[in-house]
Amino acid sequence: MDIIKKDQFIFGMLIGLFLPIVLFFLILLLNYILLQMGVAKFYLNLEAHILISMFGNLLSIRYYFVNLTFEKTGRGVLLVTFVVILLFFILKDNLGINL
């Protein structure tokens, strides 16, 4: 898997954007399926989906910083994670937007 072993800042930013989007839709689909099957008793709101999907970035930050020691890629993922979380809380708290 040489595709994910690049030490580039832009590559890290792309991972930081792509991974949460994929996880968001997987969690959304899984939650819907479990609710339809009767396993889940309640449906997670949009805020929970967004925050849970950002967990994937934490794993990729650890992978690139610790395991591969790719500083540039790890910083790209970290930057995108901070910006997305910051925007999430700005939109939620200061502007009063219900997600």
TIMARDREN-755503 format. One record per residue (C-alpha): residue number from 1; residue in one letter; x, y, z. Coordinates in steps of 0.001 Angstrom, whole numbers. Layout:
BEGIN
<rec pos="NUM" code="A" c1="X" c2="Y" c3="Z"/>
...
% end
This chain:
BEGIN
<rec pos="1" code="M" c1="0" c2="0" c3="0"/>
<rec pos="2" code="D" c1="2441" c2="2625" c3="-1206"/>
<rec pos="3" code="I" c1="-461" c2="4909" c3="-2087"/>
<rec pos="4" code="I" c1="-993" c2="5943" c3="1542"/>
<rec pos="5" code="K" c1="2719" c2="6244" c3="2299"/>
<rec pos="6" code="K" c1="3379" c2="9768" c3="1046"/>
<rec pos="7" code="D" c1="4843" c2="12562" c3="3139"/>
<rec pos="8" code="Q" c1="3069" c2="15530" c3="1576"/>
<rec pos="9" code="F" c1="1046" c2="18254" c3="3273"/>
<rec pos="10" code="I" c1="-1638" c2="18341" c3="562"/>
<rec pos="11" code="F" c1="-1997" c2="14551" c3="731"/>
<rec pos="12" code="G" c1="-2606" c2="14834" c3="4472"/>
<rec pos="13" code="M" c1="-5255" c2="17478" c3="3902"/>
<rec pos="14" code="L" c1="-7002" c2="15260" c3="1365"/>
<rec pos="15" code="I" c1="-6997" c2="12350" c3="3804"/>
<rec pos="16" code="G" c1="-8304" c2="14674" c3="6510"/>
<rec pos="17" code="L" c1="-11232" c2="15648" c3="4287"/>
<rec pos="18" code="F" c1="-11956" c2="12313" c3="2613"/>
<rec pos="19" code="L" c1="-11857" c2="9987" c3="5634"/>
<rec pos="20" code="P" c1="-14495" c2="11802" c3="7767"/>
<rec pos="21" code="I" c1="-16840" c2="12100" c3="4788"/>
<rec pos="22" code="V" c1="-16667" c2="8368" c3="4121"/>
<rec pos="23" code="L" c1="-17051" c2="7545" c3="7823"/>
<rec pos="24" code="F" c1="-19978" c2="9962" c3="8130"/>
<rec pos="25" code="F" c1="-21961" c2="8168" c3="5442"/>
<rec pos="26" code="L" c1="-21001" c2="4722" c3="6751"/>
<rec pos="27" code="I" c1="-22159" c2="5657" c3="10262"/>
<rec pos="28" code="L" c1="-25328" c2="7204" c3="8847"/>
<rec pos="29" code="L" c1="-26078" c2="4047" c3="6863"/>
<rec pos="30" code="L" c1="-25237" c2="1724" c3="9760"/>
<rec pos="31" code="N" c1="-27403" c2="3707" c3="12157"/>
<rec pos="32" code="Y" c1="-30305" c2="3629" c3="9693"/>
<rec pos="33" code="I" c1="-29974" c2="-123" c3="9110"/>
<rec pos="34" code="L" c1="-29797" c2="-877" c3="12837"/>
<rec pos="35" code="L" c1="-32820" c2="1313" c3="13467"/>
<rec pos="36" code="Q" c1="-34824" c2="-448" c3="10749"/>
<rec pos="37" code="M" c1="-33859" c2="-3885" c3="12098"/>
<rec pos="38" code="G" c1="-34983" c2="-2878" c3="15569"/>
<rec pos="39" code="V" c1="-31547" c2="-3256" c3="17137"/>
<rec pos="40" code="A" c1="-31063" c2="465" c3="17764"/>
<rec pos="41" code="K" c1="-33636" c2="2147" c3="19974"/>
<rec pos="42" code="F" c1="-32963" c2="5730" c3="18806"/>
<rec pos="43" code="Y" c1="-31499" c2="7550" c3="15835"/>
<rec pos="44" code="L" c1="-28304" c2="9537" c3="16338"/>
<rec pos="45" code="N" c1="-28603" c2="13199" c3="15465"/>
<rec pos="46" code="L" c1="-26443" c2="14948" c3="12884"/>
<rec pos="47" code="E" c1="-24099" c2="16392" c3="15518"/>
<rec pos="48" code="A" c1="-23244" c2="12932" c3="16795"/>
<rec pos="49" code="H" c1="-22605" c2="11684" c3="13264"/>
<rec pos="50" code="I" c1="-20193" c2="14543" c3="12558"/>
<rec pos="51" code="L" c1="-18243" c2="14152" c3="15781"/>
<rec pos="52" code="I" c1="-18016" c2="10363" c3="15521"/>
<rec pos="53" code="S" c1="-16819" c2="10612" c3="11916"/>
<rec pos="54" code="M" c1="-13945" c2="12869" c3="13006"/>
<rec pos="55" code="F" c1="-12588" c2="9996" c3="15111"/>
<rec pos="56" code="G" c1="-11113" c2="8485" c3="11945"/>
<rec pos="57" code="N" c1="-8813" c2="11474" c3="11641"/>
<rec pos="58" code="L" c1="-7409" c2="10784" c3="15095"/>
<rec pos="59" code="L" c1="-6396" c2="7312" c3="13981"/>
<rec pos="60" code="S" c1="-4788" c2="8619" c3="10804"/>
<rec pos="61" code="I" c1="-2931" c2="11341" c3="12751"/>
<rec pos="62" code="R" c1="-1488" c2="8695" c3="15036"/>
<rec pos="63" code="Y" c1="-602" c2="6462" c3="12092"/>
<rec pos="64" code="Y" c1="1264" c2="9177" c3="10195"/>
<rec pos="65" code="F" c1="2958" c2="10855" c3="13171"/>
<rec pos="66" code="V" c1="3937" c2="7804" c3="15232"/>
<rec pos="67" code="N" c1="4072" c2="4744" c3="12979"/>
<rec pos="68" code="L" c1="5406" c2="6271" c3="9758"/>
<rec pos="69" code="T" c1="6916" c2="9506" c3="11174"/>
<rec pos="70" code="F" c1="5535" c2="11464" c3="8211"/>
<rec pos="71" code="E" c1="5389" c2="14964" c3="9681"/>
<rec pos="72" code="K" c1="3937" c2="16760" c3="6652"/>
<rec pos="73" code="T" c1="1083" c2="14326" c3="6089"/>
<rec pos="74" code="G" c1="259" c2="14226" c3="9793"/>
<rec pos="75" code="R" c1="188" c2="18020" c3="9954"/>
<rec pos="76" code="G" c1="-2166" c2="18164" c3="6979"/>
<rec pos="77" code="V" c1="-4617" c2="15794" c3="8647"/>
<rec pos="78" code="L" c1="-4257" c2="17672" c3="11934"/>
<rec pos="79" code="L" c1="-4945" c2="21038" c3="10286"/>
<rec pos="80" code="V" c1="-8114" c2="19815" c3="8594"/>
<rec pos="81" code="T" c1="-9285" c2="18198" c3="11842"/>
<rec pos="82" code="F" c1="-8826" c2="21434" c3="13796"/>
<rec pos="83" code="V" c1="-10568" c2="23523" c3="11140"/>
<rec pos="84" code="V" c1="-13562" c2="21178" c3="10863"/>
<rec pos="85" code="I" c1="-14020" c2="20908" c3="14633"/>
<rec pos="86" code="L" c1="-13612" c2="24674" c3="15020"/>
<rec pos="87" code="L" c1="-16210" c2="25337" c3="12320"/>
<rec pos="88" code="F" c1="-18519" c2="22783" c3="13903"/>
<rec pos="89" code="F" c1="-18507" c2="24562" c3="17253"/>
<rec pos="90" code="I" c1="-18685" c2="28050" c3="15725"/>
<rec pos="91" code="L" c1="-21732" c2="27103" c3="13688"/>
<rec pos="92" code="K" c1="-23349" c2="25248" c3="16558"/>
<rec pos="93" code="D" c1="-22778" c2="27630" c3="19454"/>
<rec pos="94" code="N" c1="-22188" c2="31158" c3="18186"/>
<rec pos="95" code="L" c1="-24501" c2="31262" c3="15205"/>
<rec pos="96" code="G" c1="-27180" c2="29102" c3="16777"/>
<rec pos="97" code="I" c1="-27397" c2="26723" c3="13846"/>
<rec pos="98" code="N" c1="-28901" c2="23397" c3="14816"/>
<rec pos="99" code="L" c1="-27128" c2="20620" c3="12984"/>
% end
